[in-house]
Amino acid sequence: MADFRIFTVYRLNTYPLIHRGFLHATLNALALVPLLERFEADQGTLLTGAMFAGPFSTLPAAGYLVIERGILRQNTAILGASVWVFVLLGVEGIKTFKANPYFVVGAGYAYGLGYLKILAPPEKVLRWIEGKLNLLGRLPHYVSIDQKTYEATILALRRDPRLLKIPPYLSVLCIVVGVVWLFLLPLNEYSRRTYISENALLPGQVHTYFGGSEQNVFNAYKHEIQAVTENGHAEIATRLSEIFQSIGLKTATQEYEYYAAGAAHKGKNTYAVLHAPRGDATEAIVLVAAWTNMDGELNQRGVALALTLARYFKRWSLWSKDIIILITSDSKAGPQAWVDAYHDEHSIRSAAPLPLKSGALQGAVVVDYALDHRFETMHIVYDGINGQLPNLDLFNSAVHIASGQMGIKVALQRMWKHNDSYQKRLQTMLRGMASQGLGHTSGPHSSFIPYHVDAITLQAVGNGYQDEMAMGRCVESTFRSLNNLLEHFHQSFFFYLLMQPSRFVSIGTYLPSAMLVAVNFTIMAIALWVQSGRPPKSRVASAAAKKSEKSEVEVVEKDGMIAVVPKEEMATIERQLFLPVVLVVGFHFLGAVPLYVFNNTGRAGLSPTLTFFALANIFLPTLIAILISGYVTMTSHRLILLQCFSLLLLGMFLATLATLNFSLAFLVGLLAAPLSFAGMPMSSYAVFGGQHG
């Protein structure tokens, strides 16, 4: 300011364009753009340019010079567009509080009160410039001097056909960002280490005593099981009941028989209840060992270990919850029949009721030890039916006990060699997403999770130096932690993705990726809905419009103010909704046909049936389109509405599904993403036109 001279007077107008840095300019731009847009909508583009190039820069600078140099005798430099922000705030302030005026000093307030109107160029001159230069027809989003309302500008902008070119690019951007978001999750910045939320669990804080003489008991039970492996379900259940009774436990059995895919699944469950010496039979935890595991292998050591633990637990008086030891005939139908009957949700024709029950189930641990030798790694299986997951605290407790207390290597999602690299984390996460998305049973524990009973399977894999006593101590310590629970699992996460046994991503971090994929369908549906309300343009009309420099305009009046909008953009047509809605709803209900067929087809017919419906999905849409076109004229207008409603429902369903089964929603959304751009009827309709009925 000290070197301000007559030859540098131009600086009174240019100082708002100079900034200290990128951040300074960015913040000023963010504050200025909305206010400047409102001012331009009220006053017109030419007048806005004239005022900001002149009085709105010069008057504040001159006032500052007088105060800073003349009165305060200081030499402080000023720069930046914030002066324009404050001027526009003054204008808005006067517009808002004009009913209660008060004395203020400032260019913005002075203009808002009308004192600076004399400095604005005459409207006749501005109209003459607009007419000579044809600014309204040449400049996009130009605001005429006759346009005096912000709302009318929004209306004109909404009618701009160029806006419909944005949704496809925005839709692609959402898909790309969603996929990139997912691939960023394994990084340390987006994932975090696991931790115990429920302090009462105290995992690994107790000394385990299982071992020593229990090895001999285990060997004896193993031989007992070996002796009845060739017998039927009834004989096996009878022998297991005798063993439970010899231990001193109350014992019961349950028969079941399910028919699925034309095959019968029958067996007999055997279970015993150890009543807690310190409890009142209101809560219980379950130890499960299936006679055969998910791979159809005999779970000889797993069943023997469960029997040994039942005898071991009987000797302790510290239990505050009942312990149920359940031996099922298989790993799928057996646990499902038992847990259904325990909660009285079973069918009498498929499963017998339970003659013996305990309290509310707080948790379940499944032992899968089908090896005939020592193991190396404990594989923890946690996936439930339809993508449901147990509380993360139960998984974390098992990991902490196995790896921290017992020194056993822990694996998940069959990732036996995990070096904690980005590639291994991503592979583990994608395997978990695939399992969750398919929603099939991954172990006996999966049947418990739909009843809000948190359950996991401890599976012995590999060939190492860990024996059944190490597995037993893991189960003992886990049951000691479950015994400490004061209430049901609730503090930790029920929705998560695991990268490795000690690293996870919570729902708040991974959910946006699926939502972004789902929202692309909604964006395209909205764009198609807007396009369906506009009349088609013929090629002749488009060519004539290109040759003509001027187009007809229409004056839109709203709240006593007006806007000038091209006349062709104000035209609307009535949407014919009945046929598109009926077709979309009807096709969605047709999905019940393959659902019924698959549920009532035998195992031998599943493969041909799947092939038939796969081919039907390819050719049926074309056949249906031919049949419908024979009775109803499928115009471009109706096709747009048909795709609009289909994409809208797809986006809505996927967004809802993402909160329940993220993996399934993401996979379906990714596979269905091309449907957003299939045919692109919006573009062809806007450019080439067509009939509409």
Secondary structure, 3 states (H helix, E strand, C coil): CCCCCHHHCCHHHHHHHCCCCHHHHHHHHHHHHHHHHHHHHHHCHHHHHHHHHCHHHHHHHHHHHHHHHHHCCCCCCCCCCHHHHHHHHHHHHHHHCCCCCCCCCCHHHHHHCCCCHHHCCCHHHHHHHHHHHCHHHHCCCCCCCCCCCHHHHHHHHHCCHHHHHHHHHHHHHHHHHHHHHHHHCCCCCCCEECCCCCHHHCCCCCCCCCCCCHHHHHHHHHHHHHHCCCCCHHHHHHHHHHHHHHHCCEEEEEEEEEEECCEEEEEEEEEEEECCCCCCCCEEEEEEEECECCCCCECHHHHHHHHHHHHHHHCCCCCCCEEEEEEECCCCHHHHHHHHHHCCCCCCCCECCCCCCCCEEEEEEEEECCCCCCEEEEEEECCCHHHCCCCHHHHHHHHHHHHHHCCCEEECCCCCCCCCCHHHHHHHHHHHHHHHHHCCCCCHHHHCHHHCCCEEEEEEEEEEEECHHHHHHHHHHHHHHHHCCCCCCCCCCCCEEEEECCEEEEHHHHHHHHHHHHHHHHHHHHHHHHHHCCCCCCHHHHHHHHHCCCCCEEEEEECCEEEEEEHHHCCCCCCCCHHHHHHHHHHHHCCHHHHHHHHCCCHHHHHHHHHHHHHHHHHHHHHHHHHHHHHCCCCHHHHHHHHHHHHHHHHHHHHHHHCCCHHHHHHHHHHHHHHHCCCCHHHHHHHCCCCCC
